[in-house]
Amino acid sequence: MKRVCQLLLTGLVLTLVICGLNVSNEAINQLTANQRPPVIHMQADESQWEIYIAGQQYLVNTDKLVQVDEQFETTAKSACKKVIDYLYKIWAIFRVVFLS
């Protein structure tokens, strides 16, 4: 429980720092009439995600994310099946050696 509280407080502090950086960046933009991108920002459209990290823009296509998700799902299912089969083998050996 203590570890969870520490993680939540750390996340809260990081969120507040990020919000403060974005607010100060916007204030500097208004004072200097510059249009610098936000420090950290994410905007999602139907076809792509637009992510700003430290003023750099990164575009991510959702089509590629769907492909990666499908590949991850099949890989995870096969890995889980292998683990379950391995545990069944161990259980069978345990039953034969200790319970018979």
LUMLO-325009 format. One record per atom (N, C-alpha, C): residue in three letters; residue number from 1; x, y, z. Coordinates in Angstrom, 3 decimals. Atoms other than C-alpha are relative to their C-alpha. Layout:
[Ala NUM [X Y Z]];
...
This chain:
[Met 1 [0.824 -1.193 0.000]];
[Met 1 [0.000 0.000 0.000]];
[Met 1 [0.869 1.258 0.000]];
[Lys 2 [-0.890 -1.151 -0.078]];
[Lys 2 [2.856 2.343 0.838]];
[Lys 2 [0.627 0.281 -1.361]];
[Arg 3 [-0.622 -0.141 1.317]];
[Arg 3 [4.461 1.703 -2.560]];
[Arg 3 [-0.983 0.630 -0.988]];
[Val 4 [1.026 -0.556 0.892]];
[Val 4 [1.196 2.490 -4.376]];
[Val 4 [-0.173 1.491 0.268]];
[Cys 5 [0.130 -1.420 -0.349]];
[Cys 5 [0.868 5.777 -2.494]];
[Cys 5 [1.193 0.796 -0.506]];
[Gln 6 [-1.192 -0.686 0.503]];
[Gln 6 [4.453 6.692 -3.394]];
[Gln 6 [-0.072 0.200 -1.509]];
[Leu 7 [0.125 -0.120 1.451]];
[Leu 7 [3.797 5.978 -7.071]];
[Leu 7 [-1.057 1.032 -0.389]];
[Leu 8 [1.043 -0.984 0.292]];
[Leu 8 [0.580 8.010 -7.031]];
[Leu 8 [0.485 1.426 0.266]];
[Leu 9 [-0.520 -1.327 -0.309]];
[Leu 9 [2.290 10.957 -5.354]];
[Leu 9 [1.058 0.436 -1.012]];
[Thr 10 [-0.997 -0.319 1.021]];
[Thr 10 [5.190 10.782 -7.818]];
[Thr 10 [-0.684 0.381 -1.310]];
[Gly 11 [0.758 -0.328 1.207]];
[Gly 11 [2.731 10.748 -10.721]];
[Gly 11 [-0.674 1.351 0.097]];
[Leu 12 [0.641 -1.293 -0.210]];
[Leu 12 [0.882 13.709 -9.244]];
[Leu 12 [1.011 1.136 -0.123]];
[Val 13 [-1.033 -1.036 0.082]];
[Val 13 [4.100 15.706 -8.844]];
[Val 13 [0.450 0.199 -1.445]];
[Leu 14 [-0.396 -0.115 1.408]];
[Leu 14 [5.158 14.921 -12.430]];
[Leu 14 [-1.074 0.697 -0.829]];
[Thr 15 [1.100 -0.652 0.715]];
[Thr 15 [1.721 15.955 -13.719]];
[Thr 15 [-0.016 1.490 0.281]];
[Leu 16 [-0.014 -1.419 -0.343]];
[Leu 16 [1.912 19.241 -11.843]];
[Leu 16 [1.188 0.719 -0.639]];
[Val 17 [-1.176 -0.605 0.638]];
[Val 17 [5.431 19.915 -13.172]];
[Val 17 [-0.248 0.194 -1.492]];
[Ile 18 [0.293 -0.105 1.436]];
[Ile 18 [4.318 19.218 -16.746]];
[Ile 18 [-1.006 1.112 -0.262]];
[Cys 19 [0.990 -1.075 0.164]];
[Cys 19 [1.271 21.478 -16.362]];
[Cys 19 [0.649 1.367 0.206]];
[Gly 20 [-0.692 -1.267 -0.242]];
[Gly 20 [3.486 24.223 -14.924]];
[Gly 20 [0.894 0.389 -1.162]];
[Leu 21 [-0.842 -0.292 1.161]];
[Leu 21 [5.918 23.932 -17.835]];
[Leu 21 [-0.834 0.470 -1.186]];
[Asn 22 [0.852 -0.410 1.116]];
[Asn 22 [3.095 24.181 -20.356]];
[Asn 22 [-0.586 1.382 0.221]];
[Val 23 [0.554 -1.324 -0.298]];
[Val 23 [1.559 27.198 -18.607]];
[Val 23 [1.068 1.075 -0.175]];
[Ser 24 [-1.052 -1.002 0.143]];
[Ser 24 [4.882 29.022 -18.416]];
[Ser 24 [0.406 0.165 -1.468]];
[Asn 25 [-0.302 -0.084 1.428]];
[Asn 25 [5.589 28.189 -22.073]];
[Asn 25 [-1.048 0.853 -0.713]];
[Glu 26 [1.061 -0.805 0.611]];
[Glu 26 [2.213 29.672 -23.067]];
[Glu 26 [0.133 1.472 0.386]];
[Ala 27 [-0.190 -1.388 -0.430]];
[Ala 27 [2.897 32.789 -21.002]];
[Ala 27 [1.168 0.658 -0.742]];
[Ile 28 [-1.139 -0.533 0.753]];
[Ile 28 [6.293 33.240 -22.677]];
[Ile 28 [-0.405 0.259 -1.451]];
[Asn 29 [0.482 -0.212 1.369]];
[Asn 29 [4.613 32.822 -26.078]];
[Asn 29 [-0.816 1.286 -0.105]];
[Gln 30 [0.822 -1.209 0.047]];
[Gln 30 [2.130 35.583 -25.250]];
[Gln 30 [0.838 1.261 0.193]];
[Leu 31 [-0.830 -1.172 -0.254]];
[Leu 31 [4.806 37.947 -23.950]];
[Leu 31 [0.927 0.331 -1.164]];
[Thr 32 [-0.981 -0.233 1.060]];
[Thr 32 [7.220 37.492 -26.833]];
[Thr 32 [-0.590 -0.099 -1.400]];
[Ala 33 [0.691 0.165 1.286]];
[Ala 33 [4.681 36.908 -29.634]];
[Ala 33 [0.611 -1.124 -0.839]];
[Asn 34 [-0.505 1.193 0.676]];
[Asn 34 [6.458 33.656 -30.518]];
[Asn 34 [-1.054 -1.093 0.063]];
[Gln 35 [0.890 1.155 -0.027]];
[Gln 35 [4.622 30.461 -31.301]];
[Gln 35 [0.822 -1.271 0.154]];
[Arg 36 [-0.752 1.206 -0.294]];
[Arg 36 [6.764 27.815 -29.683]];
[Arg 36 [-0.981 -1.114 0.356]];
[Pro 37 [0.911 1.108 -0.329]];
[Pro 37 [5.177 24.362 -29.383]];
[Pro 37 [0.019 -0.294 1.496]];
[Pro 38 [0.046 0.325 -1.430]];
[Pro 38 [4.124 23.073 -25.962]];
[Pro 38 [1.125 -0.950 0.411]];
[Val 39 [-1.058 0.865 -0.513]];
[Val 39 [6.586 21.236 -23.748]];
[Val 39 [-0.428 -1.467 -0.118]];
[Ile 40 [0.557 1.349 0.131]];
[Ile 40 [4.429 18.099 -23.484]];
[Ile 40 [-1.479 0.148 -0.338]];
[His 41 [1.385 -0.108 0.452]];
[His 41 [1.153 17.695 -25.367]];
[His 41 [-0.322 -1.213 -0.855]];
[Met 42 [0.442 1.104 0.841]];
[Met 42 [-0.878 14.941 -27.018]];
[Met 42 [-1.375 0.310 -0.530]];
[Gln 43 [1.290 -0.226 0.635]];
[Gln 43 [-3.715 15.289 -29.494]];
[Gln 43 [-0.288 -1.195 -0.893]];
[Ala 44 [0.348 1.191 0.765]];
[Ala 44 [-5.527 12.320 -31.008]];
[Ala 44 [-1.119 0.321 -0.979]];
[Asp 45 [1.019 -0.082 1.034]];
[Asp 45 [-7.417 12.422 -34.285]];
[Asp 45 [-0.373 -1.419 -0.400]];
[Glu 46 [0.409 1.325 0.443]];
[Glu 46 [-9.091 9.562 -36.126]];
[Glu 46 [1.129 -0.753 -0.693]];
[Ser 47 [-1.004 0.688 0.799]];
[Ser 47 [-6.134 8.817 -38.375]];
[Ser 47 [1.400 0.023 0.604]];
[Gln 48 [-1.342 -0.066 -0.562]];
[Gln 48 [-3.115 9.842 -36.290]];
[Gln 48 [0.002 0.688 1.362]];
[Trp 49 [-0.239 -0.679 -1.267]];
[Trp 49 [-1.796 10.947 -32.922]];
[Trp 49 [1.109 1.007 -0.217]];
[Glu 50 [-1.010 -1.042 0.074]];
[Glu 50 [0.164 14.157 -32.614]];
[Glu 50 [0.537 0.206 1.416]];
[Ile 51 [-0.601 -0.057 -1.325]];
[Ile 51 [2.593 14.135 -29.685]];
[Ile 51 [1.146 1.004 -0.028]];
[Tyr 52 [-1.101 -0.941 -0.168]];
[Tyr 52 [4.854 16.982 -28.570]];
[Tyr 52 [0.741 -0.362 1.283]];
[Ile 53 [-0.850 0.254 -1.161]];
[Ile 53 [7.734 16.164 -26.248]];
[Ile 53 [1.203 0.921 -0.129]];
[Ala 54 [-1.087 -0.981 -0.024]];
[Ala 54 [10.193 18.943 -25.371]];
[Ala 54 [0.017 0.840 -1.276]];
[Gly 55 [0.108 -0.855 1.165]];
[Gly 55 [8.921 20.981 -28.306]];
[Gly 55 [0.143 -0.710 -1.333]];
[Gln 56 [-0.131 0.767 1.237]];
[Gln 56 [9.508 18.215 -30.874]];
[Gln 56 [-1.329 -0.691 -0.303]];
[Gln 57 [1.264 0.604 0.405]];
[Gln 57 [6.515 16.958 -32.845]];
[Gln 57 [0.243 -1.411 -0.520]];
[Tyr 58 [-0.044 1.388 0.459]];
[Tyr 58 [5.981 13.225 -33.352]];
[Tyr 58 [-1.392 -0.386 -0.460]];
[Leu 59 [1.272 0.451 0.539]];
[Leu 59 [3.214 11.803 -35.553]];
[Leu 59 [-0.031 -1.521 0.011]];
[Val 60 [0.160 1.450 -0.066]];
[Val 60 [1.915 8.273 -34.993]];
[Val 60 [-1.292 -0.354 -0.721]];
[Asn 61 [1.191 0.454 0.706]];
[Asn 61 [-0.477 6.587 -37.436]];
[Asn 61 [-0.720 -1.055 0.823]];
[Thr 62 [0.765 0.985 -0.756]];
[Thr 62 [-3.273 4.659 -35.763]];
[Thr 62 [-0.054 -1.330 -0.735]];
[Asp 63 [-0.012 1.259 0.752]];
[Asp 63 [-3.164 2.083 -38.574]];
[Asp 63 [1.169 -0.876 0.435]];
[Lys 64 [-1.165 0.757 -0.458]];
[Lys 64 [0.334 1.059 -37.491]];
[Lys 64 [-0.214 -0.523 1.416]];
[Leu 65 [0.267 0.455 -1.364]];
[Leu 65 [-0.828 0.882 -33.878]];
[Leu 65 [-0.916 -1.215 0.004]];
[Val 66 [0.897 1.150 0.091]];
[Val 66 [-3.608 -1.527 -34.877]];
[Val 66 [0.786 -1.246 -0.397]];
[Gln 67 [-0.821 1.131 0.412]];
[Gln 67 [-1.083 -3.762 -36.639]];
[Gln 67 [0.876 -0.495 1.143]];
[Val 68 [-0.850 0.375 -1.132]];
[Val 68 [1.246 -3.713 -33.638]];
[Val 68 [-0.836 -0.678 1.080]];
[Asp 69 [0.888 0.591 -0.998]];
[Asp 69 [-1.693 -4.483 -31.336]];
[Asp 69 [-0.361 -1.432 -0.377]];
[Glu 70 [0.338 1.354 0.441]];
[Glu 70 [-2.686 -7.510 -33.434]];
[Glu 70 [1.195 -0.935 0.156]];
[Gln 71 [-1.192 0.823 -0.148]];
[Gln 71 [0.896 -8.804 -33.481]];
[Gln 71 [0.269 -0.296 1.474]];
[Phe 72 [-0.221 0.196 -1.432]];
[Phe 72 [1.229 -8.290 -29.730]];
[Phe 72 [-1.002 -0.991 0.565]];
[Glu 73 [1.034 0.889 -0.514]];
[Glu 73 [-2.053 -10.073 -29.089]];
[Glu 73 [0.298 -1.452 -0.347]];
[Thr 74 [-0.309 1.373 0.381]];
[Thr 74 [-1.063 -13.168 -31.059]];
[Thr 74 [1.241 -0.509 0.721]];
[Thr 75 [-1.217 0.401 -0.706]];
[Thr 75 [2.393 -13.230 -29.465]];
[Thr 75 [-0.300 -0.285 1.468]];
[Ala 76 [0.335 0.192 -1.410]];
[Ala 76 [0.960 -12.850 -25.967]];
[Ala 76 [-0.824 -1.271 0.197]];
[Lys 77 [0.803 1.223 -0.121]];
[Lys 77 [-1.607 -15.611 -26.546]];
[Lys 77 [0.862 -1.243 -0.115]];
[Ser 78 [-0.851 1.185 0.155]];
[Ser 78 [1.027 -18.049 -27.773]];
[Ser 78 [0.941 -0.159 1.195]];
[Ala 79 [-0.875 0.082 -1.175]];
[Ala 79 [3.343 -17.185 -24.865]];
[Ala 79 [-0.773 -0.517 1.205]];
[Cys 80 [0.816 0.485 -1.121]];
[Cys 80 [0.532 -17.711 -22.342]];
[Cys 80 [-0.309 -1.484 -0.151]];
[Lys 81 [0.286 1.414 0.224]];
[Lys 81 [-0.351 -21.045 -23.936]];
[Lys 81 [1.226 -0.851 0.326]];
[Lys 82 [-1.218 0.743 -0.307]];
[Lys 82 [3.285 -22.179 -23.684]];
[Lys 82 [0.227 -0.099 1.507]];
[Val 83 [-0.178 0.000 -1.453]];
[Val 83 [3.441 -21.178 -20.008]];
[Val 83 [-0.988 -0.946 0.657]];
[Ile 84 [1.024 0.883 -0.577]];
[Ile 84 [0.183 -22.977 -19.217]];
[Ile 84 [0.342 -1.459 -0.268]];
[Asp 85 [-0.396 1.373 0.316]];
[Asp 85 [1.350 -26.129 -21.020]];
[Asp 85 [1.173 -0.447 0.872]];
[Tyr 86 [-1.148 0.312 -0.843]];
[Tyr 86 [4.625 -26.011 -19.088]];
[Tyr 86 [-0.440 -0.268 1.441]];
[Leu 87 [0.490 0.214 -1.358]];
[Leu 87 [2.770 -25.660 -15.780]];
[Leu 87 [-0.775 -1.303 0.121]];
[Tyr 88 [0.702 1.279 -0.021]];
[Tyr 88 [0.532 -28.633 -16.670]];
[Tyr 88 [0.994 -1.163 0.054]];
[Lys 89 [-1.019 1.046 -0.032]];
[Lys 89 [3.646 -30.724 -17.328]];
[Lys 89 [0.617 -0.112 1.392]];
[Ile 90 [-0.572 0.014 -1.350]];
[Ile 90 [5.136 -29.712 -13.982]];
[Ile 90 [-0.989 -0.611 0.982]];
[Trp 91 [1.020 0.540 -0.901]];
[Trp 91 [1.848 -30.521 -12.228]];
[Trp 91 [-0.129 -1.507 -0.179]];
[Ala 92 [0.076 1.442 0.235]];
[Ala 92 [1.707 -33.936 -13.878]];
[Ala 92 [1.175 -0.717 0.648]];
[Ile 93 [-1.175 0.602 -0.634]];
[Ile 93 [5.254 -34.717 -12.728]];
[Ile 93 [-0.145 0.033 1.516]];
[Phe 94 [0.193 -0.107 -1.438]];
[Phe 94 [4.444 -33.464 -9.201]];
[Phe 94 [-1.000 -1.041 0.493]];
[Arg 95 [1.012 0.990 -0.408]];
[Arg 95 [1.320 -35.672 -9.052]];
[Arg 95 [0.582 -1.406 0.007]];
[Val 96 [-0.568 1.352 0.096]];
[Val 96 [3.250 -38.755 -10.146]];
[Val 96 [1.015 -0.233 1.104]];
[Val 97 [-1.082 0.201 -0.963]];
[Val 97 [6.202 -38.221 -7.823]];
[Val 97 [-0.489 0.067 1.438]];
[Phe 98 [0.339 -0.226 -1.402]];
[Phe 98 [4.547 -36.947 -4.653]];
[Phe 98 [-1.387 -0.491 0.416]];
[Leu 99 [1.353 0.345 -0.403]];
[Leu 99 [0.855 -37.843 -4.739]];
[Leu 99 [-0.407 -1.422 -0.311]];
[Ser 100 [0.394 1.381 0.287]];
[Ser 100 [0.899 -41.419 -5.993]];
[Ser 100 [0.702 -0.988 0.896]];
